[in-house]
Amino acid sequence: MAEAATQEHAQPGTPQHALAGGGEIPPGQVAGDTFPKLLAEHVRLRGDRTAIREKAFGIWQSWTWRQVQAEVTEMAAGLAVFGLQRGDKLAIVGDNRPQLYWTFAAVQSLGGIAVPVYQDAIASEMAFVLDHADARFAVVENQEQVDKLLAIMDRLPKLERIFYSDPRGLRHYEQPFLLSLERLKEEGRAFLANHPGHVETEAAAGRGSDIAVFCYTSGTTGNPKGVMLSHDNLIRSARLSAAFDGLSDKDEILAYLPMAWVGDHYFSYGQAFVTGFVVNCPESSDTVMTDLKELGPTYFFAPPRIFETILTQVMIRMEDAGWIKRRLFNYFLNVARRAGLAILEGRPVPPADRLLYWLGELLIYGPLKNTLGFSRIRVAYTAGEAIGPDIFDFFRSLGVNLKQLYGQTESTVYICLQTNDDVKADTVGPPAPGVEIRITEAGEVIYRSPGVFVGYYKNDEATRSTKTEDGWVHTGDAGIFTKDGHLKIIDRAKDVGRLNGGSLFAPKYIENKLKFFPYISEAVAFGHGRDFVACFINIDLNAVGNWAERRNLAYASYTDLAGKPEVYELIRGNIEQVNADLAADPALAGSQVRRFLILHKELDADDGELTRTRKVRRGTIAERYAKLIDALYDGSRSVEIEARVSFEDGRTGLIRADLRIEDAKVFETMRKAG
């Protein structure tokens, strides 16, 4: 390799590539090297057990594995009627719906490739993905998605057919290429009457090395790349991770994250087909928390932002509670902080604290977990960004087995997993079973694993620059290993820079520390090649709004609230707490935030400022808000801004504001003794 590896780790006592050659299937998992074959095995072993549910009109509807196979077979046969061939691509767009999950298996039964697309993507983003993927067919959820595709049909010469699941609002659409899923299945049933066994024969011809899905990257620095993942990538990684956490057909998961995100595909499709656990689809994005409480899943995944939001809501409710309830909550919260983590991890705890924790479980922790829908969780994961230690420890201290994982689209999510008895808030754990990790001389994390992607679709140059011939993948992340073999991610390698004085500047690290506070929803730090660090802040409208209302602070809009002097003082306090933490680390003490402003609007994916996975597009921010950045560094106390924003209905408008710029206190470096 071009880089010399300075450190290499693999999970102790675990084969480097367990199951890489097929291997033994862990107990409780079904055999098969493609998803259609796994589906057939589930029908044989547990055909009448529930496979998937969906809440519709307030009622949970269920389908067994046998019913799922019947639906998949009819859809696959219908697609065969309309000409889908092995290797053809079919786009899937919509919220988490059983019919859309079945579409994956239907396409794959014929040897086709599924291309999930973010349901909230604007038309131009959708046009790029469908055109780049050479999609011949699309299955979408509803009228909203149909309208988007119709608006860009002239840019998609290869798209031949659009099928929709929900017919509401589409009665008078007369395009000949637009058909309902019911019509597709009708055609499939007629085809099967004359060609029985056709779908089964095609499915049997599939191989694990076949491409199963294109998952497009978030595109933080340009157009998204189509990551080609094989059945082997998904199934082998899902087998290893399911065995790692003891997942089985007795588990349940809530599928609510975007289907286009590789994480949802991995958890709600890959692991479900490997283990046979039940997938539950919420009624809508607005009812997720209610549906979560009703279900009480045993297996749960959420990005840090979700856990931050949940904790913020809990704290807001407690602020509004009576003084007795607040006193009880705060008292037992201190007990949980003192003893909860040790109890969860099986470490010794003084009898008095154990008794108090039991009482807290009865009075506070248990009812709170029940309210949140966390009562039955055996395993919960978070990933995507760093999670605040206080937030992480809060849930673990309540007895929720929340852990962190590290992965990326190119690894099929699977790189690092935390074990139940060795969980640290500031690391992502050791390498997962079957994964090798090295840190290059440049400090970049590279890995090899069963989930390593086949390549980027129609982008051999990017594939070669990311994946070596012997299978090592460059993550682009800067990281280090701790003494006990845990990986610690510092920042994106390309984003780590230096201040003019030579101090290390890791913007994502600083931004994540700022976002640990419930009042800050987003932060963008600047400093590379500058004399000091400055930042933009987005306030959390709900949290700051509640804070303002309790203080009788009137406001008319986000822009109005963000400009209040009292809000600036609130945010200044948060920033100065971060500065105090940074001062304790000599390597980062120079990166304390000296100046800040609160943006007049929330950064938005529709405005191109964030990706669909809520990652900051730094290039766009630097270009669009150059005037604001300059003002942070030229000594200005305020700056006028005029910005165009996009509304949900497609309209655009202008926001004008005079933004304050404030200083924050910085602290002397606190050198550690010894």
DAKA-V547328 format. One line per field, one symbol per residue. ss: DSSP state (h for helix, s for strand, l for the rest). burial: + if it has 24 or more other ideal C-beta (glycine too) atoms within 12 Angstrom, else -. A space follows every 50 residues. Layout:
# DAKA-V547328
ss->???
burial->???
This chain:
# DAKA-V547328
ss->llllssssssllllllllllllllllllllllllhhhhhhhhhhhhllls ssssssllsssssshhhhhhhhhhhhhhhhhlllllllsssssllllhhh hhhhhhhhhlllssssslllllhhhhhhhhhhllssssssllhhhhhhhh hhhhhlllllsssslllllllllllllssshhhhhhhhhhhhhhlllhhh hhhhllllllsssssslllllllllssssshhhhhhhhhhhhhhhlllll lssssllllllhhhhhhhhhhhhhhllsssslllhhhhhhhhhhhlllss sllhhhhhhhhhhhhhhhhlllhhhhhhhhhhhhhhhhhhhhhhllllll hhhhhhhhhhhhhhhhhhhhhhllllllssssllllllhhhhhhhhhlll lsssssllhhhllllssllllllllllllssllllssssslllsssssll llllsslllhhhhhhhslllllssssssssslllllsssssshhhlssll lllsslhhhhhhhhhllllsssssssllllllssssssslhhhhhhhhhh lllllllhhhhhllhhhhhhhhhhhhhhhhhhhlllllhhhlssssssll llllhhhllslllllslhhhhhhhlhhhhhhhhllllsssssssssllll lssssssssslsslllllllllll
burial->----+-+-+++--+-+++++----++--+++++++++++++++--+--++ +++++----+-++++-++++++++++++++++-+---+++++++++++++ +++++++++++++++++++++++-++++++++++++++++++++++++++ -++--+--++++++++---+-------++++-+++-+++-++-----+++ -++--+-+-+++++++++++--+++++++++++++++++++++++-+++- ++++++++++++++++++++++++++++++++++--+++-++-+++++++ ++++++++++++-++--+----------+--++-+++-++++++------ --+--++--++--++--++--+++++++++++++++++++++++++++++ +++++++++++++++++++---++++++++++++++++++--++++++++ +++++++-+--++--++---+++++++++++---+++++++++-+++-+- --++++++++++++++++++++++++++-+-+++++++++++++++++-- -------++-++++-+++-+++-++++++++++-+--+++++++++++++ ++++++++++++++++++-+++-++--++-+++-----+-+-+-++---- ----+-+-++++-+-++-------
